[in-house]
């Protein structure tokens, strides 16, 4: 059994986005997944990107936004929805709703997302 103390949860941020690294190789002995809680302020976005060797599952817990997909496609994504991105799938998110957007992401195999954020707390 492993317990992750709140003081061991790192917050990474970019303007309008806070990513709480709930479970990752730096605070856990687990080697199979990263679990992240992501908060986007109204109007904030995570640009389209890919992960070469990891898949992600996103579970939206609050708000309404738009998934930013390949070929400039978009799709509504709202609280209660789940989406899975395979390796190399283009994905991103725009919070075009009127409240904070929150989702939980499971990434396998794990990724250290520090490279994608400007600030670390």
C-alpha positions as CSV (number, residue, x, y, z in Angstrom):
1,X,0.0,0.0,0.0
2,X,1.2,3.4,-0.8
3,X,-0.2,6.7,0.5
4,X,0.5,10.0,-1.3
5,X,0.5,12.9,1.1
6,X,-0.9,16.2,-0.2
7,X,2.5,17.9,0.4
8,X,3.9,15.5,-2.2
9,X,1.5,16.6,-4.9
10,X,3.3,19.0,-7.2
11,X,1.4,21.7,-9.1
12,X,2.6,22.7,-12.5
13,X,1.1,25.8,-14.2
14,X,0.9,27.8,-17.4
15,X,-1.3,30.9,-17.7
16,X,-4.9,29.9,-16.9
17,X,-3.9,26.2,-16.3
18,X,-3.0,24.3,-13.1
19,X,-2.0,20.7,-13.4
20,X,-1.9,18.8,-10.1
21,X,0.4,15.8,-10.4
22,X,-1.5,13.4,-8.1
23,X,0.5,10.2,-8.9
24,X,3.7,10.1,-10.9
25,X,7.1,8.5,-10.8
26,X,8.4,11.3,-8.6
27,X,5.9,10.8,-5.7
28,X,5.2,7.1,-6.2
29,X,6.9,3.8,-6.7
30,X,4.2,3.0,-9.3
31,X,5.6,2.6,-12.8
32,X,2.5,2.2,-14.9
33,X,0.4,5.4,-14.8
34,X,0.5,9.1,-14.1
35,X,-2.7,10.6,-12.7
36,X,-3.3,14.3,-13.0
37,X,-6.0,16.7,-12.1
38,X,-6.1,19.7,-14.5
39,X,-7.9,23.0,-13.9
40,X,-8.5,25.5,-16.8
41,X,-9.8,29.0,-16.2
42,X,-12.5,30.4,-18.5
43,X,-10.8,31.1,-21.9
44,X,-7.7,29.1,-21.1
45,X,-6.4,26.3,-23.4
46,X,-4.0,23.5,-23.7
47,X,-2.7,23.6,-27.3
48,X,-3.0,20.6,-29.6
49,X,-0.2,18.1,-29.0
50,X,0.6,14.4,-29.1
51,X,2.4,11.8,-26.9
52,X,4.5,9.5,-28.9
53,X,4.4,6.5,-26.6
54,X,1.6,7.0,-24.1
55,X,-2.2,6.9,-24.2
56,X,-4.4,9.1,-22.1
57,X,-7.9,8.9,-20.7
58,X,-9.6,12.1,-19.6
59,X,-12.6,12.3,-17.3
60,X,-14.3,15.7,-17.1
61,X,-15.5,16.5,-13.6
62,X,-16.6,20.2,-14.0
63,X,-17.5,22.6,-16.8
64,X,-17.9,22.5,-20.6
65,X,-15.1,22.9,-23.1
66,X,-13.9,21.9,-26.6
67,X,-11.5,19.1,-27.4
68,X,-8.9,20.3,-29.9
69,X,-8.4,17.4,-32.3
70,X,-6.4,16.7,-35.5
71,X,-7.2,18.5,-38.7
72,X,-8.6,21.6,-36.8
73,X,-11.5,19.4,-35.6
74,X,-13.2,20.1,-32.3
75,X,-15.7,18.2,-30.1
76,X,-17.7,19.3,-27.1
77,X,-16.4,17.8,-23.8
78,X,-18.3,18.4,-20.6
79,X,-18.6,17.1,-17.0
80,X,-19.3,13.4,-16.9
81,X,-17.6,12.7,-20.3
82,X,-14.7,10.4,-20.8
83,X,-12.3,10.4,-23.8
84,X,-9.4,8.2,-24.7
85,X,-6.4,9.3,-26.8
86,X,-4.2,6.6,-28.3
87,X,-0.5,7.1,-28.8
88,X,0.2,9.9,-31.3
89,X,-3.5,11.1,-31.3
90,X,-3.6,14.9,-31.6
91,X,-5.5,16.4,-28.6
92,X,-5.8,19.6,-26.6
93,X,-8.6,21.5,-24.8
94,X,-10.2,25.0,-24.9
95,X,-12.3,26.1,-22.0
96,X,-14.9,28.0,-23.9
97,X,-17.5,27.6,-21.1
98,X,-18.5,30.1,-18.4
99,X,-16.9,28.4,-15.4
100,X,-13.7,26.6,-14.5
101,X,-13.1,23.3,-16.4
102,X,-11.6,20.4,-14.5
103,X,-10.6,16.9,-15.7
104,X,-8.7,14.0,-14.4
105,X,-6.1,12.4,-16.7
106,X,-4.7,8.9,-16.6
107,X,-1.5,8.5,-18.7
108,X,0.1,5.1,-19.4
109,X,2.9,4.6,-19.5
110,X,3.7,7.5,-17.2
111,X,5.0,10.9,-18.3
112,X,6.7,13.6,-16.3
113,X,4.8,16.6,-17.5
114,X,7.2,19.2,-16.1
115,X,8.5,19.9,-19.7
116,X,5.1,21.3,-20.7
117,X,4.7,23.9,-17.9
118,X,6.4,27.1,-17.0
119,X,5.9,27.1,-13.2
120,X,6.3,24.4,-10.6
121,X,5.0,24.6,-7.0
